[in-house]
Amino acid sequence: MTRASITVISGVAIAALTLQGCAADDQSAGSGGKVDGTGKTINVLVGANSAYPAEQKKWFADMGAAFTKKTGGTLAYETFASANDELTKIQTSVLSGQGPDVYGLGTTFTPTAYSTDAFVKLTDADWKKVGGRDRFVPATLGISGPDEKNEIGVPSASRPFVIAYNKKLLAAAGIDKPADSWDGLRDQAKRLTKGGVYGISTAYADTFDPYKIIWGMSEQAGNPLVTKGKSAIDDPITVNAFQTYYDWLVKDHVVDPAAVGWKNSQALAEFAAGKSAFMVITSSTSKPTLDASAVKDDYAYAVMPTIPPGESSRPKDGVAAASILSGDNLVVADYSQNKDLALAYIEQVTSAAQQEHYYKIFGDLPTNAEASKSVLAGDKALSPLIDAAKGSVATPFTGAWGEIQLALSNVTVQLIPSLANGSVSPAKVKAAVHEAHVAAQTALDRVK
């Protein structure tokens, strides 16, 4: 099987010669005591960071050096490039009983991993080895497992989503702040689209962004996509959400036509260059880029609209979903021969010192409570992200969610050629959404 991934080994010799002392100084071994990893290697699978690839490679080496100093062991990192890669790696490793010791999973993939029964269910002793359950911000534990007694995921990054906006462009157009409805935001974007500047930056070719926007609009309109093992993806509410998202490009013309081929990092680059007024769906990971950009003094964050398309107020059965509950969890494979060493790695990267270090490089908010308090107290610009985190809503805890997520993403993938040609008919949208609905229901039926 072809694997679209890259492997980065941070061994003792490389780390010692090139990056010794670059990681945050953190010698703690957690509450579980020191682990001797001499002669052993922990293999770690995490998502490739397309926004900061060089920084990620350096961070890998830094973590390898710190891990060797702490345990005597070696780290070997491998990355996945997409949600499909992530799901494929989980499936093949589970079937073969070999692969990474530690997986860095997006929170929405944690239920899929849990359903395989192939990852360590954390005991009180295991939590103690990673520093204790109370080390973490309580909200970040919301999708570690179906309940507190059955958890596999240790939260390593928090990523509530918001919009970024250009204060200078909005002020020039007489707009004081982003609208709280999606229709209002679209209307503002129309006013702001002129002179080579577009109202909205978004990434139609991104693996994650489109489906997360659609998910939020659906929740806000009162159509949760999965309820009691049944898919509601083909409900007219969700079909309208997809159509609204595509219309920004082909009907409203508030998005750069080039966005049909963009990933999130390219949409961010447009906003950072001052060429758009709103960056729809971003997180604190954009902050390092924006703080070094042409708009460093002109941008701010705001909670995304919580009033769904076609409405002036949220329906009674709608949910004020400010963001999908998002971030990363670390899980340990049950087949791992070095579980204590794997937990020692998790303890290292979730310590307060390393979490603050990670935030400064990549912008992900800490899950470590001590580090989170320090970071948030030091930067008032992050206040909207705190509000978004409080208003975050978790996806259903079902083993089918990984496939459901891919089905939702595939709707936009299928329609990219039509979007590139400048039009996408309601019939095409409805057909593609129905196909996703069928795939989702098939996945749900399989896990019953």
N, C-alpha and C positions, 0 to 999 in steps of 0.2 A: 504494500500500500504506500502510495506517495504521501509524504508528509510535508506540507508547506510550512516549514519551521526552520529556525536557526538555533544552533546550539552554542552556548557560551560557557566555557569551563573556566572557573576561577579557582585554580589550584594554588597550592602553597607557594611554589616558586614564582609564578607570575604575580600573585598578589604581593608577595614580600618585596619583589624587585621594583614594581612599578607604582603601587598605590598604598604602601604601608602607612597607616595612620590617617587615611583620608576619611574613613567612616567615623560616625560619631563615637566618642569614647564611651563604651558601655560594656562593663565587665561582669554585669550581673548574670547569674545563672538561674534567676527566678527562684520560686519557692521550692523547686523540686531538687535542688542540689546540682553539683557539677556532674556533667556527663563526659566520659572519656570516649572520644571518637577517633582516636589515633588509628590510621590505616583504613578508615571507613569513608565512604562518599554518600552524601545525600543528594539525590536528584530532585530538582524542583522545576515544575512546569508553571509558567506564568504567561500572561498576555503580553504580546509585543507592544511597546509604547511607540506608536507611529509619530507622536508629537515630539518626543524627546529620545530618539534612538541612541544617540551618543551618550547621553546622560544615563540611560538605562544600562548600557554596557559597562560604564564606569561604576555604576551602583552595584552591579553584579560582582565586579571584582572587589569593591570595597566590602561587601557583605562576606565574600569568600575569605578575605584577610581577617575580618573580625571573627568569623566563625572558626577559622583555624586557630586563632589566638585563644579563643574561648574554650574550644573542645578538642582541638587537635585534628578534627575532621576536615573534609573537603566538600565544597559545594559544586555542583554541576547544574547550570541553568539551561533550560530549553524553553522556547517561546512558541505560542500559537498565534496565528495572524487573524483569525476570524472566529465567529461563534461556531461555524461548521467544523473548523479545525479542533476547537475545544471539545465539542460533542464527540467527534470521531476519536480523539485521543482517549477520552474517558471510556468509550465503548470498547476500543481495541485493547486497552490496558486491563479492563475488567475481565474481558474474555480470555486473555492470555495469562492473567495473573502476574504480570510483570510490567514495569514501567516506572514512572516517577514515584518517589516516596511522598512528596508533598505537591499538592495541586493548588494553584492560586485560581479560584473560580469567581466569576461574577456572581453576585448574590442570587440572581435569577436562575443560575445553573445549579445552585446548591440542592434544590429539591430533586433534580435529575440524578445528581451524584448520590444523594441519600437513598433514592429508590433502588439503586443497584445493590445495596447492602454490602458494598465493597470498601467502605471507608470506616475508619475508627469512630465508634460512638464514644464521646468523651465522658470519662468517669470523673468523679471529684478529684481523684489523684492526677488525672491527665490535666485538668484545669489548673491544678496547683503547679504542675510542671511548666505551664506557659504563663505563670504569674498570677493566677487566680481569676475567676470569672468577674470579680469586682474591679479588675484592672480596666475593664472596657466600658465605654459609654453605653448605657443600657439599650438605647434605641438601635444600636448597631448589631445587637444580638437577635434582632427581630426575625431573621431568616437563617439562623444557625441550625435549625432543625424544626420539626413540627411542634415540639414543646420542649421545655427546659430539661426534661429527663432524657430526651432523645436528640442530642445535638452532635453534629459532626464539624461544623464550621467555626473557626476562630476568626473574628473580624479583623482585617488588616488595613482596610482603607474605607473611608466613607465618601460618597460621591453624590450628594443631593444635586439635582439639576435646577438651573435657573436660566434666565436670559441675561445677556450682557447688552448694554445700550450705550450709544454715543451721546453724552450729555450735550455736547456742543451742537451736534446736528439737530437734536430734538429742540433745544432752546431756539435755534434759528428759525425753526418751523412753528414756534409758539406752542410746543408740546412740553408739559412739565414733567411727565413721567409715562412709562409704558402703560397701556390699557390693561384692565383686569379681565377682559373678554377677548377671545380669539378673533371675533369680528372687529372689535375695536382696534386690536393690534394690526390686523390687515389694513384697516382704513388709515391708520397712522402711517403704515409702511407705504401706502400709495402716495401720501403727501410728501414722504421723504425720498421717494424714488425720482431723482432728477440729477442732471449734470454729471452723469457717470457714477452716481452713488445709488445703490439699491437699498430698499427698505429692509430687506431680510437676508441674512446669510444662513444657509442651511445646506446639508450635505445629503443629496438623494442617493448617492452610491455608498453611503456609510452602512456598515453592517448593523449598527445599533440605533442610530438617531431616529430614522423614520418610524420604526415600530414603537419606540418609546413615546413619541409625540402622539401617535394614534391611540396608544393605550391610555394616555392621560385624557385625551378628548373624550374617549368612550366612557371612562370612569366618571368624568365630570357630568356627562349627559345621562347617567343612570344605566349604562350597559356594561357591567363587568363582563369581561370576555369569557370567563369560565365560572360557572356556578354549579355546584353539586355534580361534577363530572360531565357537564354539558357545555359545549362550545356555543357562544353567541356571536362569533366573529362576523357572520353574514347578516347580522341585524342591520337595518337601514341606518341606525345611528353610527355604526362603525364604518359602513360604506361611505356615508357622508363625511366622516372624519378623513378618510383616505382622499376623497375627492377634494375636500378643502385644502389639504396639504399640497396636492398636485396643482390645484388652481392658482396657488401663489405664483407658480412658475409659468403655466401656460395660459392663464386667463387674466390674472391680476397684474402679471409682469413686474412683480416686486422683488424677484430673485434673479440673480445673474444666470443667463442660460447655461453658462459653463458649469453651474452647480449640479447639473444632471450627472456629471462624472466625478464629483467631489467626495472625498472623505472628510471627516470632522476637522482634521488639521488644516485642510485647504479652506474650508469655510471660516475657520478661525483666522487664517492668514488674511483673508479679505477684510474681515472686521478690524483686525489689528492694523491694517494699512489705511483705515479711515474710509473704506469704500462701501460700507454698509452701515445702517443705523442700528439694526438689531442683530444679535447673534442668538438665534433660537436654539435652545437646549445646549447649554454648556455647563461647566462646573468649575470648582476652584482650581482644577488642573490647567485652566486657561490663564491663570494669574501670572505665572512666570513669563509667559509669552507677552501678555498685555502690558506688564510692568516694564518691559524692555522695548515697547513698540511706539509707533507714531501717535497712538491714542493713550499713552500712559497717564496723562493728566485729564483725559476727557471721558473715560469710561466708568461705568458703575454696573452693579448687578441688581436684578430685581426678580421677585418671584414670578414664575410663568403664569399666564392667564389661567384662571380656574373656572371661567364661565365658558361652556362649550360652544362650538360653532352653531350659528343660527339662533342663538339665545341672547337675551339681554340680562338675564339672571339665571342662576343655576337651578335646574329642575329640583323638585322636592326629593326625588330619589337619587339625585346626583351626589357625587362625593367630591369634596374640595381637594382633589389630588394635585398638590403643588408639584410633586415629583414622584416618579417611581422610586421605591426603596432601592437604592443602588450603592454598590461598593464592591469590595472583594472579601472573600473568605478564604482561609487556608484550611485544607483538609489533608489528613494523612491516610494513605492507602493501607488497607488491612493486610495486603500481601507484603508490606515493607518489612524487611528484616532488621531495620534500625529505627523502630518507633520512638524510643526515648531520644535518640539523636535528632529525629525529625521534629519532635516537640521542642527540643532545645533550640532548633533553628527558628521555630515559630515564636518562642519566648524572646529570642534576640530581636526579630524584626518588629515585634509589637511592644517593645520596651519604650518608655517615654522618650529617651534620647534618640533612638533610631526613628521613631515616628515623627518627631519634630524635624529630624534630618531629612526624612523622605518628603515631608510637606514642603520644605524649602526648595527641594529639587524639582518635584513633580506637581505640587499643588494639591494633592489628595489630602482631605482632612483626616486627622488622626482618629483612630478608634480607641486609642489609649486615653482614658479619662484625664489623666494628669497632663498629657501632651495637648489634648483637645482644649482644655481650659486655658493653657498657656498661649496657644495659637490664636484662639478666638478673642482672648482679652487684648491681644497685641495688634489687632487689625479690625477696625470698625467696618471696613469695606465688606467684610464677610457676614455682616448681620443678615442680609437677605438669604444667605445659604443656611443660616441657623433656622430661619423661618421655614425655608423649603424642607429642611430635614424634619422639622416638627410636623409639617404637612405631608410628609412622604407616605405613600401607601404601598404595601407589599403585594407582589404578585401571588397568585394562589400557590400553596405549597403542594405541588403535585409533580410526580416524576415525569409527567408528560410535558412540563413547561419548556424544557429545552427544545423539543420538537415544535411546540406551539410558537415559540419565539422565532424559530427559523422559518416557519410557515408565514408568519406575519412579515418578516423581512423579505421573503420571496415575492410578496405582492409587488413591492417596488422594483425588485430586480426584474421581474417579468415586464414591467411597464416602462423600463428605462428607454427602450427604442422609441416608444410613442412619445415620451416626454422629450427626448432629444429632437424629435420631429416637430415639436411645438404644440401637440394636442393629444389629449387622452380622453376618449369618450366615456360617459357614464356606464355604458354597456361593458366596455373592457374592464373598467374598475370593478364593477359588480361581479363579473366572471372570475377575475383574479382573486377577489376577496372570498368568493364562494369556494374556490379551490383551496384556499388557506383554511377555511372553515372545515372542509372535509378532512384535510390532513390533520387538523387539530383534534377533531372528534375521533379519528382513527387512533391517534396517539393516546387520547384519554381512555378509549375503550380498552386499549392494550394494558394499561396499568391498573385497571379495576380489580 
